[in-house]
Every structure is written in C-alpha cells, then in structure tokens.
Amino acid sequence: MKLDKGFLEEYINAASPSGYEMQLGGQKVWMKYVSQYAHRMEVDEYGNAYAFYGSRWLNEEGDVSQRRKDKTVLLDAHADKIGFFVFDITDKGFLKIGTLGGSDITIAPSSRVNIWGDDGAVTGVFGHPAIHVHKRDFESKLEDTFVDIGVSTRKAVEKKGIVVGTPITMVDGYMDLGKFYCGRSLDDKVGGFITSQVLKKLWENNIQLPFELVIVNSVQEEVGLYGAQMAAQKVKPDVAIAIDVCHDTDSPAYDKKLEGSFSAGKGIVIMTAPALHKNLVEMMVSTAKENDIPFQRAASGWESGTNADAYAYPLGIPSALVSLPMRYMHTTVETVHKKDVKTSVKLLYKILQNPRIVQSFKYE
C-alpha cells in the first residue's frame, strides 16, 4: 500500500496547539480523512477523536449496530503540538507570551507566527535585538520574548480579535527532506498519520478483526497526557498501544551517552519500562521478528513519558509503545525517516492480526 503523503502534508500544516486541536482545525483534518475507513466516529467533550473499526459495531448484515461484547484494542497518537499563547499585551501593542507545552524559547527569535484571534489568523514575528546591540552571550528568556504584529497600541491589537489567552503557532510547514519527512508538529502528527494508514490498510484489505479496534487521536498530551487519560476512562480497552517519537541520536545535536543509541531509518523503537507491559512488549518484538521488520530497543527505569503511561495507570490496562527516532524534537523542523514510517505501519498492521492480541497478558 502506498502511503498517502498528501494527507500527511495537509495534516502537518493544520494548526492544533494543545487545547485548540479541534477549534483550529488539525483534529478535523484527521477525522475527515480516517472517517473513510472507519465504521464509526466519535468526539468527546475535549476534542479527542475516536475511529471505531471492527465487529463490535457490526451486525450479521455488516451494518453498524448495537455494541457487542468483544475485546477492545486501542491505538493512540496525540494530535496536539507545542505552541505559545498571549500572556499579556503592552500599551505599545507588543504581545508578551507564555508556552503551551514544552516549547523551546531559544528557537523563537526572528521566527514568523500566526496569532489565532477571533477573526482568524493574524501574522506576526518574534522580535529580537540586532547582534550589534546585545552581548555575544545573549540568552533568550521567556519573560523577555515578545511578538510584534505591526501595530502601535493595545487597542489596535484587540481590534484584531487578539486577547490574553489567544493561541500562537509557528508558521513553518511540511517539507520533503530527501529520505526524511520534515515539519512542525510531526511530534506526534506522524503518529496520527501512521494510525490512519493502518486503518486504511485494514479497510482496503477487508480485514476482519476478532475485536473492536479503537484508534484515538488524543488531545493535550504535551501538557500532561490528559486526552489519553480521558480516552482510557471512556473506552476502557483491554490493550493499548501508543505511537510517539524518541530521539535520533546519530545527529550531532544529541549525546548518545545521555540519550542512548538510536538511528533514524534503522527501524522503529520498542521500549521496556515499568509502565509498559512485558508480555505485550514481548509479543510486539516477536511479531517484528516473525515478519522481518527492523526494530531497535529502548529502556526506562521510570515511566515512558508518553500516552502509554496514561493507559497503564491507574486503570491497569496492558500498554506498550512504538516510537520513531526523530531529529530536532520540539522545533519547527522535526524530522523522521520515511522508512521508519512505513515499517511502523507494517508492524502495527501485523500486530493487530496476531492472535495473541486477544489473549490475556496477565503475569503468572
């Protein structure tokens, strides 16, 4: 199956900062696409999107029907990206900012942004002093960072529909970078892209699963895994697998002594951690080996730092994580290898057809 790169580009370019995934359209782009390949779609109050596929929603004629009592497997990727918001407005019309999630203020100076006011996007720039007037050891600080939208008064800002709390996003979009996909919000829109392609492949091949598959495009991961916590309570799956990203440490920007050894293009990363169920992880590893799918291993002595933790705790759902090695996480040029995207789709497709997925993972 050929991956739908047109959808990936559209999805990356759609705005979806934490807390505004639905309002600014990113979540709607994902929903419109996956609805072609799902038996049913739902949205909850905070904007988590759910695509349902499989027997639980079908009657004997193949029509959508009442819920049946089968097992449930959940795949999760998060729709939100890091961003900024208007923290204050000066009398001279400059916007002081706060961060949405783990935004890196050091990449902000001189960058272009959209401020999502009541009347639509307003363009602006992060102001930065010329090199002639600051010391060579100048340090970017959140409290000193500001956005200039080309006006001179607070009133002029407010006339554009901008108030305290208005979200701000960087404007850099999708770029094809040789063997890599590149762009803002690939953390974790690449995960949402992968789940969409798995769903598409199941649909086009008319795969009948002996369980209900729920694919969640969750909100607010970057500010605390909150969307996944809501989804865990709503769906209560028997198994949950999160798709996210980790660091490609081959780049000179990383230190293998601190981050471990991971290479983009050499396979997805399967992690072990207390929150990640060992029997489920072992099943994923054996599935990869049986199908000659390249993978790498990672380990943590704590949580995984992803939505997988939100499914494991406190409900005790057997959970696992598939990660793609990424360069330059939490910047506007997040970069993942095209080969790793393909192998992620293949691995998840095979895992969902492994009979062990519906067996108990209980430790004995």
Secondary structure, 3 states (H helix, E strand, C coil): CCCCHHHHHHHHHCECECCCCCCCEHHHHHHHHHHHHCCEEEECCCCCEEEEEEHHHECCCCCECCCCCCCEEEEEEECCECEEEEEEECCCCCEEEEEECCCCHHHCCCCEEEEEECCEEEEEEECCCCHHHCCCCCCCCHHHCEEECCCCCHHHHHHCCCCCCCEEEECCCCEEECCEEECCCHHHHHHHHHHHHHHHHHHHCCCCCCCEEEEEEECCCCCCCHHHHHHHHHHCCCEEEEEEEEECCCCCCCCHHHHCCCCCCCCEEEEECCCCCHHHHHHHHHHHHHCCCCEEEEECCCCCCCHHHHHHCCCCCCEEEEEEEEECCCCCCCEEEHHHHHHHHHHHHHHHCCHHHHCCCCCC
